[in-house]
């Protein structure tokens, strides 16, 4: 059996936000792996839990949020058990994160060059002059013109795209083992975007860096990722290699995402859309969370989707995993999936439930 070398493993991670309206199950039982030297693309609509999952990895979720269950293992070490003093040495050094909103992530009262320099001072012990020189080099690497002068600027003096490049420079400064990039190219024009993606690829190849790429842009996923995880309502609903996700998506939600993308040379009167809305994560259903919006459920006449929660399981003997009752049997409910591959799932349901096949 092939042994996979994972740099990061997430096991049954649950991160909830405790609000006046109730517990928001932002991340609800996520299981995920990042292979060493590979890029994992994480996709899904806004609010599905992508960013919170990886903020949890670095233990950066503030109140009223809290990790309530699960484990995060980095290089064989459980991050959730480490004292904060050791996490400080991991953040920005072994694991770096490029945040989604650069202006709110940069300190408004310090020059950007000093903020990048702080990474070198903290983790390499350089004096301030040496650290600033390295910071200027990093700013130039990410495509900031006249980097020495720009290093003297404050965040409010920079455009959104320029500030994003500063954040990318900070993330790449220590050539981390794992880079978590949260929508890193959203505010950039296509030329700079290509430059940043090329820089990440070069670092990945040169030092074997692993990358988690959180994005809405499936074009970037196709270009950058080795494997893809699709998230919906706080859960992973599909996981496979990048070629399979575009060639043979199985989860109806993934199919809907791909169907909503305009394709060059294909003329449509209107783009496909996914009907309905995301479920309320204060009180998520104890069933398939996509069921109310799922056309496939209606087409196959399935009622189990609204009665039992499917698990993320392999399809047959492949590494392609999907959370969907179209592919997995449920013996306790006498249910056989339309596209069954012989994989059985035990749902979270009372034993007295009746068979749910329509």
Phi, psi and omega in degrees: 000136181291133177263125180263129179269104181262131175277331180223135174229131178246126184240117173046046183285129177231120177236118183246152174248125186263098185249174177296333180276349180131187180278119176269116183275072187295318174234121193227077176088045182278128171241126186203154176224147174240119183280145182297129177080006181245169177247125175257122173270131178242117185235161181153162184287167181303138177085006183277350177111006183300304183294319182296325178303313186271341166294325177294323178303319181269005181055049180249008179282119181266172178298142012271016180276154179201139172285119185256344182195157173109184181212150177232121184244121178242120183052040178080004183246131180283113183288331184286348180261353184284146171292156184302326180299326178280327176296325179300323180285339178274317181295129178080348182249289178275325176235123178242150180230131173263117187276159188287325183244093189296322183298319180282345180271337179272143179285121186292344185258002178240146177296148184295326178298320179293326181289323175290321180299329181301328178299316181289324178294318183289316190257342179243352178071021178288151172286169189299319181296315178296319182295321179294321178298317177295323179297318179297320178297319180293320179298322177293323181297328181267015170089020177274117180290149180050055189301325182297318179289319181295332179297340179272359182277157172264157183307322184290347180270003183245151174289167178301318180294321178294318178296324178297321179293327175298315179297322179293321177299318178296319181293325184268353188305316185264014185040067186294160175289327179227124177249124175256112185249109184262101182049054189288342184246013185301317187266010186256148174287167190296329181293312179291324177302313179298322179296317180293317179297321177296320179297316179296318180296319181297318178294320179301316181286323185286317186244002180073025181295140172266149184227136166252119184249105179268123186200160169264347189272102181290339175294319177294321178300314180299326183278325191255326195274150169264319176231159184227135172244128178257127181250146175211126175051046174085004183228154169281125181251345176201142179214128177192184177284160190295325180295318181293323184295329178271329183275323186215062177293141184250318181294128180305329177294317177298318178299322178294319177299312182293326180290342181271001182268130174293138181246130181300127178090351178254119183262125177235144175297322176205152180287150175295152177220160178262119182290163174080191183227164179293143180293156177290118184279000170287325180222069183293146181292145175274058184198191176293124185286343179266353187308314183297341183252002193269116177290324182297324178300317180291317182299324182265358177064042184263132174252346179300331182300333181259006182239336184219147182271122177286153177258160176279105187228155177295149173267109184066222181262012184273174174270003178283117181248143180214145177255087186197135180286356175290340189239351186233133177284164175221090184302324184293341177250010180057040185248130176244123184291147178303325180244046185298140175241014178089004178269124182260143177234138177260111183282165174275085185213151180295142181301337184279359182296151181265158179305144190245007179286126181286000000 
